[in-house]
Amino acid sequence: MWLQVDPRSPTPVYQQIVDGIKAAVAAGWLQPGDRLPSVRDLAVSLAINHNTVAKAYQELERSRVIEVVRGRGTFVAQPGQRPPPDVAERMDKLRDSLRLAWIEAYHLGLEEAEFERMFWQAREDARGGERKEET
């Protein structure tokens, strides 16, 4: 299975699903228009409650990462067609995360060029990480 969850993780299972699908889209493993498993099918394959998957899908739909087409299924959304309603709030969080990362890099004694290399490497890692084979 390309998506895995760890019930022992401190991160809630629904959030692991949200993060996993977002990462798969960012890495190109899932493309706009790709069909996702139904709530029921994903719950069965991950051996979790279907309400957990439903909550994750609702979050992903609200964030405009996926779209549900009634009677057809759930699909990866086209990026940028409709910005998420909380785009300004999410941009603020992203800026805060980057600011905190820069502060940490400073206190680790990293040069700016090394910090920039780490940023670009993180991007490449997210895009080119190995896709987990189906189990």
C-alpha positions in Angstrom: 0.0 0.0 0.0 1.4 3.4 -0.9 -0.1 5.0 2.2 0.7 3.7 5.7 -0.3 4.8 9.2 1.3 4.1 12.5 -1.3 3.8 15.3 1.5 4.3 17.9 2.5 7.7 16.5 1.6 10.8 18.5 0.2 12.2 15.3 -3.5 11.3 14.9 -4.2 8.7 12.3 -6.5 11.0 10.3 -3.7 13.6 10.2 -1.2 10.9 9.0 -3.6 10.2 6.1 -3.9 13.9 5.3 -0.1 14.3 5.4 0.5 11.1 3.4 -1.8 12.1 0.6 -0.5 15.7 0.5 3.1 14.3 0.3 2.1 11.8 -2.4 0.6 14.7 -4.5 3.7 16.9 -3.9 6.0 14.1 -4.9 4.1 13.4 -8.0 3.1 9.9 -7.0 -0.5 11.0 -7.2 -1.4 13.3 -10.2 -4.4 15.6 -10.6 -7.3 13.5 -11.8 -6.0 10.3 -10.1 -8.8 8.4 -8.4 -8.3 7.7 -4.7 -9.7 4.6 -2.9 -13.2 5.0 -1.4 -13.4 5.8 2.3 -14.5 2.2 2.9 -11.7 0.6 0.8 -9.0 2.8 2.3 -10.3 2.0 5.8 -10.2 -1.7 5.1 -6.7 -1.6 3.6 -5.3 0.4 6.5 -7.3 -1.6 9.1 -8.8 1.5 10.6 -12.2 3.0 11.3 -13.9 4.4 8.2 -14.8 7.6 10.2 -11.1 8.3 10.5 -10.7 8.1 6.7 -13.8 10.2 6.2 -12.4 12.9 8.5 -9.1 12.9 6.6 -10.9 13.1 3.2 -13.1 16.0 4.5 -9.9 17.9 5.6 -8.3 17.2 2.2 -11.4 18.3 0.4 -11.7 21.5 2.5 -8.0 22.2 1.6 -8.8 21.6 -2.1 -6.3 18.8 -2.3 -9.0 16.3 -3.4 -12.4 16.6 -4.9 -15.4 14.3 -4.4 -17.5 13.8 -7.5 -20.8 12.4 -6.4 -21.5 9.0 -8.0 -18.0 8.8 -9.5 -15.5 8.9 -6.6 -12.8 10.9 -5.0 -10.0 12.4 -7.1 -6.8 14.4 -6.7 -7.8 18.0 -7.5 -6.3 20.2 -10.1 -3.9 22.6 -8.3 -4.8 26.2 -8.1 -8.3 25.9 -9.6 -9.9 27.1 -6.4 -7.6 28.3 -3.6 -8.4 26.9 -0.1 -10.6 29.1 2.0 -7.9 29.4 4.7 -5.0 30.2 2.3 -4.0 33.3 4.3 -3.9 31.5 7.6 -1.9 28.6 6.0 0.6 31.1 4.4 1.1 32.6 7.9 1.8 29.2 9.4 4.2 28.4 6.6 6.1 31.7 7.1 6.3 31.0 10.9 7.6 27.5 10.2 10.3 28.9 7.9 11.2 31.6 10.3 11.6 29.0 13.1 13.7 26.8 10.9 16.0 29.7 10.0 16.3 30.5 13.7 17.3 26.9 14.5 19.8 26.9 11.6 21.3 30.1 13.0 21.8 28.5 16.4 23.3 25.4 14.9 25.9 27.6 13.3 24.8 26.9 9.7 25.9 29.3 7.0 23.0 30.8 4.9 24.2 28.8 1.9 24.0 25.5 3.9 20.5 26.4 5.1 19.5 27.1 1.5 21.0 23.7 0.4 19.0 22.0 3.2 15.8 23.7 2.0 16.3 22.6 -1.6 17.3 19.1 -0.5 14.1 18.8 1.6 12.2 19.7 -1.6 14.0 17.1 -3.6 13.5 14.5 -0.8 9.7 15.3 -0.9 9.6 15.0 -4.6 11.9 12.1 -5.2 11.4 9.9 -2.1 10.9 6.2 -2.8 7.3 5.3 -3.3 6.4 2.4 -0.9 5.5 -0.7 -2.8 2.1 -2.3 -2.3 2.1 -4.9 0.4 
